[in-house]
Amino acid sequence: MDAFYASIEQRDDPGLRGKPVIVGATSRRGVVAAASYEARRFGVRSAMPGFRARELCPDGVYLPSDMARYSAVSDQVHDVLQRFSPDVEPIALDEAFLDVTGSAHLFGGPLELGRKLKAEVRRAVDLPISVGIAPSKLVAKLACTLSKPDGFLYVPEEAVTWLLHPLPVRRIWGVGPVAEQELHALGIRTIGELARFDPGRLVRALGDHALGLQRLAQGFDDRAVESSLAPKSIGEENTFERDVLDRSVVSAALTAHAEAVARRLRHEGLRGRTVTLKMKLGKPKGHRPSRVADGLREPIYPLYTRSKTLAEPTSDGAVIRDVAVALWDAAALGEAVRLLGVSVSNLEEAGGEQLDLFQRGRGEDKLGPALDAITARFGKGAIRRAVDAPEKATATDKRKRGE
C-alpha cells in the first residue's frame, strides 16, 4: 500500500488531500509512521525522527496514529489478497507477499492477475496499491518499491539481473548501515559490483554471511512465501518523551511491558523461556552518524541487551517483570535511557509441561487469565497493574502478534 496510514487519513478527510500529511510524529521524539507523497517532496520519510520531519516540513499536518482504523482497512485489503492466492505472507499492516505460482493461470497469467488485484483493492478500500511481480521475494519487493506510487512492475526471469545490478547495494535484504560502509570500503557500491566481486575477498572482509548477500545480488533467492509464520519472540518497547533513570519509573515501565508481553503470549497459547531486556541510552555515542539520509545526520544511541533463560517456560507477567527488573539492576548502567523494551523468546506451546513436584514459588498463574477475561469483555485498558508508566513518545505502528 502507498503511504498507507497517510492515505487513509486523506481518504477519510477530503480537506487533507493535496497537503503534506505526516502520521506518527506528533512529539519531538515521535517517529514518522507514514508520510504522504506531498510530504515526501520535502524529504520526510518513514522512521524519521519527529524533530527532523518538522525541520524539513514545518507546515505539514501532523496526526496521531489510529491503529484500530488502519488495522480494519488492512483486514479489508487482506481479504482481497486471499481471493488471488491462498499463500499470503503478511509483512506489516500495509505489505504482504503472495505466491501466485498456482493461481496465476486462473486470472489469465501474472500480468492480468496483477492488474485485477490492483483494481479489486481500489474498489474495496478506495486506496492506491503498488504491485511487483517477479520470480523471487527480493526482486518482487524491489519491483514494487521502484514502481511506487500506485505502480505495477513485472520482472520476468530474464530481466532480474538487468533490474538488480544498477541499484545501490543497500537495496539488498541484510545490508544495513554497517554492512553498507564495509562494502563501500571494498569499492562495492552497486548490486552488480557485489555480484561480480571476488568471493574470497568478500568472506575475509565481511565473514561467511557475505556469500548469502552475493547470491542475492546474483539474483538467487529461493526463500518461500510462508503463509503461517510461527513467532520467534514477542516483545514490547517504546521511546520515552523524557530520558528515564529513576528505578521506580523504570520498574513501572518494565511492569507495563511485561504485562503486555504476557497477555499476548497467552492469547497465542505460548510460553517462553528467555526474557530479554533492551536499553537504549539517552545520549548519543560521539558525533558519528548512524545513517545519513536526505543530507541529515542521525546520531548513534548506544543500545544494550541483557537476557536470562528460565528453567521453566512462562507467560506470567509478574515473573517476566521480576526478571526484567533484575536484569536492569544487574546492568547498572548509571545513565538515563530513552528506550526500554522487554521480550520473551525461546517459545513453545503452553500446556502439557512437566510440573516440578518440589517447586517453590508462584505456581500456576491464575491472575493473568482473569485479566485477559476482563480485557476481552470490557476492552483494552479496562484493567491493569497499579503502576504509572512513563509517557510514550512512539506508538507502535505494526500489528502485534497476540493483540
PyMOL commands that set and color helices and strands:
alter all, ss='L'
color gray80, all
select helices_A, chain A and resi 4-12+14-16+37-40+50-56+67-81+104-107+110-125+137-147+157-164+169-171+177-185+191-196+199-206+209-217+247-268+317-331+367-378
alter helices_A, ss='H'
color red, helices_A
select strands_A, chain A and resi 21-23+34-35+61-63+88-92+95-98+131-133+152-154+233-244+270-281+289-293+296-299+303-314+337-349
alter strands_A, ss='S'
color yellow, strands_A
deselect
rebuild
show_as cartoon
